Amino acid sequence: MSTKSTLACWRDKNLHFHLYSEAGCDGTVYLDLHTGDERQYRGQCIDIPIAVWEVIRTKTIWRNDLVGKTDADLRKIVNDYIDEREKDFDDCVDARVRSGDTEAEARKQARLILFFGCMGYGSGDQPRAKQFKLGLASEKRERARQEKGQKQIDAMIKANASCPGIHVIKLKRRKK
């Protein structure tokens, strides 16, 4: 007879996990995690103290702000970002001129601001049309990545709807 109480689980060809608690182990949850091709799963079981688990579940790195956005929404996001980058550059030049730099010195120092965002949008000193084209392509890729991830999350949540869920386990302090 198993003493495991499933909190959540998932299995597909590239991922299998089982999150559970054990009878008599109020201070720990267990994560049995296997990744890779179904025929060659690589995995391990991790004991997670409940206090650590409670901290982990309050954090997220998942960004889903582009899920459901239309192409028109993305064009506005890209235009707004380019406008912001240009304003930051102009504000930096103005501040440096007010502090005594010549216009040429100020523009040279402020060029670093044009570098911000270059991963998705290219350098800020490129023509606006090129920044827009690169930025829109980058945001569309990010939207596709987020939508794919959100579908997987939604499927996992739906598959685990009948699991008892994860509840805070209150640990009692021992009296001295």
C-alpha positions in Angstrom: 0.0 0.0 0.0 1.3 3.4 -1.0 1.7 6.2 1.6 2.0 8.9 -1.1 -0.6 11.6 -1.5 -0.5 13.1 -4.9 -0.6 16.9 -5.0 0.1 17.3 -8.8 1.4 15.1 -11.6 2.0 15.2 -15.4 3.4 12.8 -18.0 4.1 13.3 -21.7 6.9 12.2 -24.0 9.4 14.7 -22.7 8.4 15.4 -19.1 7.1 13.5 -16.2 6.7 14.8 -12.7 5.0 13.7 -9.5 4.6 16.1 -6.6 3.5 14.3 -3.5 3.5 14.2 0.3 4.2 11.1 2.4 2.0 10.0 5.3 3.8 10.9 8.5 6.1 13.4 6.8 4.3 16.7 7.5 7.4 18.9 6.9 8.3 17.7 3.4 6.9 17.5 -0.1 8.6 15.4 -2.7 9.2 16.1 -6.4 9.9 13.2 -8.6 11.1 14.7 -11.9 12.1 13.0 -15.2 13.0 14.8 -18.4 14.1 13.8 -21.8 12.9 11.3 -24.3 10.3 9.0 -22.8 12.5 5.9 -23.5 15.5 7.5 -21.8 14.1 9.5 -18.9 16.7 11.1 -16.7 15.3 11.9 -13.3 15.6 12.3 -9.6 13.5 12.7 -6.6 13.9 15.9 -4.6 12.9 16.3 -1.0 11.7 19.8 -0.5 11.2 21.1 3.1 7.7 22.7 3.3 9.1 26.1 4.3 11.3 26.1 1.2 8.2 24.9 -0.9 6.1 27.8 0.4 8.8 30.3 -0.6 9.2 28.7 -4.1 5.6 28.7 -4.9 5.3 32.5 -4.3 7.9 33.2 -7.0 7.7 33.1 -10.7 9.9 33.8 -13.7 7.1 33.1 -16.1 6.3 36.0 -18.3 2.9 35.8 -20.1 2.1 39.4 -20.8 1.9 38.8 -24.5 -0.5 35.9 -24.5 -3.6 36.8 -26.4 -2.1 40.1 -27.8 -2.9 40.9 -31.4 -0.4 42.1 -34.0 -1.8 45.6 -33.5 -1.1 45.4 -29.8 2.5 44.3 -30.6 3.0 47.1 -33.0 1.9 49.6 -30.2 4.3 47.9 -27.7 7.2 48.2 -30.2 6.4 51.8 -31.0 6.1 52.7 -27.4 9.4 51.0 -26.5 11.3 52.8 -29.3 9.7 56.1 -28.2 10.8 55.5 -24.7 14.3 54.6 -25.8 14.6 57.8 -27.8 13.2 59.9 -24.9 15.8 58.3 -22.5 18.6 59.2 -25.0 17.4 62.8 -25.3 16.9 63.2 -21.5 20.5 61.9 -21.0 21.9 64.4 -23.5 20.0 67.3 -21.9 21.2 66.3 -18.4 24.8 66.1 -19.5 24.6 69.4 -21.4 23.1 71.1 -18.2 26.0 69.6 -16.2 28.6 71.3 -18.5 29.3 68.8 -21.3 29.3 70.0 -24.9 26.5 68.7 -27.1 29.0 66.4 -28.9 30.4 65.1 -25.6 26.9 64.5 -24.2 25.7 62.7 -27.3 28.8 60.5 -27.2 28.2 59.5 -23.6 24.5 59.0 -24.1 25.1 56.5 -26.9 25.2 53.8 -24.3 21.5 54.3 -23.8 21.0 53.5 -27.5 22.6 50.1 -26.8 19.8 49.1 -24.3 17.2 46.8 -26.0 19.6 46.0 -28.8 19.0 42.2 -28.4 15.5 42.4 -29.7 15.4 45.8 -31.4 18.8 46.4 -32.7 20.9 49.4 -31.8 19.0 52.6 -31.0 21.1 54.5 -33.6 19.7 52.5 -36.4 16.8 53.9 -38.5 13.5 53.7 -36.6 12.0 51.5 -39.4 14.7 48.9 -38.9 14.3 49.0 -35.1 10.6 48.6 -35.6 11.0 45.6 -37.9 13.5 43.9 -35.6 11.4 44.7 -32.5 8.1 43.4 -34.0 9.8 40.1 -35.1 11.2 39.7 -31.6 7.9 40.4 -29.9 6.1 37.9 -32.2 8.6 35.2 -31.3 8.2 36.0 -27.6 4.4 35.9 -28.0 4.6 32.5 -29.7 6.9 31.2 -26.9 4.6 32.4 -24.2 1.4 31.1 -25.8 3.0 27.6 -26.2 4.1 27.7 -22.6 0.7 28.9 -21.4 -1.0 26.0 -23.2 1.2 23.5 -21.4 0.6 25.2 -18.1 -3.2 25.2 -18.7 -3.1 21.5 -19.7 -1.2 20.6 -16.5 -3.6 22.6 -14.3 -6.6 21.0 -16.0 -5.1 17.5 -15.7 -4.5 18.1 -12.0 -7.9 19.6 -11.2 -8.9 16.5 -9.3 -5.8 16.4 -7.2 -6.3 17.6 -3.6 -4.1 20.6 -4.2 -1.3 22.0 -2.3 -2.0 23.5 1.1 0.1 25.2 3.7 1.1 22.8 6.4 1.4 24.6 9.7 4.4 23.4 11.6 4.0 23.5 15.4 6.8 24.7 17.5 8.0 22.3 20.2 7.5 23.6 23.7 10.7 23.6 25.7 
